[in-house]
């Protein structure tokens, strides 16, 4: 048990086998009926048990997060690979093998708390490190850039992407007029929009996406030397995505798809792992790039600024209580430890205000740091007092500095002994509401992203753009968006214009660049694996050899479910699902191991086969029946007849070269 888990233990309560009491500890003798004047008469005020129970219930909800409302979280541990004290004095990075407890919350951005997981959206990736020097929060996303350059535009951007205010439609979607109106009129979003239209915005799993700190921070070492730094999380399972048709269907079939995937895999011991990496730029190299390194709409191409891997995070324990932990956790980019500092990135500067402010309304006051999930594992002392929900009982008369009664304690700690010291950057300027000219180029990196995509990724972007912009009702917005895209690529914009029924772009020349950054493609250096992939075997009484098939698949760490036309036992195993309770979109591949005669069952099986084929996922036919479908042919890529070849096809994942697939 690590330090954080030990601390949380003190707050846990197990109600099983306990007598029922009120919140005052009074034993309750009856909990089915309110206190009445006669069994058919009115309820009386005196019923303190009813009033307490109902009042508590009435106050159960707190405001959802204004963004990132929908999320899920897990506990874990971060282990440092090396002593990184050459670049930062942060103690959790100072020693090979050093372990630090962490809590991570993944999220979507636009949707409400109850919205579906698999919508097209950015994913949040927030990590709280409970270090010996205090909590350090790395509040990141799965996309390395952002929509806007200055925090003052955040309310505008969020208003535009959220459901439209007159009718609160659509939920958790960017495919609507106000979002695209914002994009067309705020073209600093161009680069981010390219990522948003790419497969990154529909991850297969939280376990299979990268994380990025996005903003530019500073690392400072013991000698006071500083580097600009960008943070990266790299998933050990690689980066993998859904296809759009599949993502939309999963949103209905299992709105909790990502939440369930994380929870189930942690329960099964398939602990997700991510490596923490940093890109570093020395202070003196600040102006040596063809972009401004403080601009949050720009990446630092990994080919130019390599990622140095510092350690690994493993998520190994689910929460006990969603509200107490996942909902009440409060992240803040300003929660730092010595050795980690800020840059003048104007988005980061604004974030430094917003995260505390939002917790005050969401968690109801200034004492949210006392909630069990938010408490540091090191001691904390200061002269802050009182406020809603205060739990600490500060003893003694002193709550001010300076004092003589307590010999000036709690006492500030000099930097040489671990006190936080801000990096002493020299800043000089006139007060202006303005943006640096060096932030003006919105298209070079957007085009670089486009040019770095493989053909399949490009095809997906065109399809995604055609869907998103195609959903925009106002023709003039569709036209403006097409013009904007022409700055990135004229061919892309022309194709989009055709698909969404507007004029081809007037702009005939995209921004000039031939630069690429292969690291931004998901397909250039893929990590293939069968590990923790989920497969359905379709079975019935004709099925044979399950005793051989199941161990072979389990040996590859594949998670298997048996699906049949009805709830039944096949070869002494109870099936997990019927073809009604399961859906092909919930699996990474399908093995057909039963021959079905009854027409409705055949029809359902066919649906499983065609959907799997259309989403480019592996299919195996172990029975002579083959496919009944006119579109699926054995011999097409990833359509196989043995368990062994299925495993190989599953390892690769999607098989894009399918003549009839429409996913
Ligand atoms: Fe956030 N963001 N954000 N954001 N953000 C919040 O804080 C904000 C930005 C991110 O799992 C809020 O506690 C501003 C970038 C994540 O609990 C709020 C700006 C990135 C989460 C807020 C940004 C993020 C949040 C809402 C522009 C990627 C979920 C609830 C200046 C690096 C944290 C809350 C969790 C949450 C403000 C931009 C990531 C309102 C003003 C860029 C992952 O404070």
Boltz pocket constraint, residues with backbone or C-beta under 6 A from the ligand:
constraints:
  - pocket:
      binder: B
      contacts: [[A, 65], [A, 66], [A, 67], [A, 68], [A, 71], [A, 105], [A, 106], [A, 107], [A, 123], [A, 124], [A, 125], [A, 126], [A, 139], [A, 140], [A, 141], [A, 143], [A, 145], [A, 146], [A, 150], [A, 151], [A, 152], [A, 154], [A, 212], [A, 213], [A, 214], [A, 215], [A, 326], [A, 329], [A, 330], [A, 331], [A, 346], [A, 347], [A, 348], [A, 350], [A, 351], [A, 354], [A, 355], [A, 356], [A, 358], [A, 359]]
      max_distance: 6.0
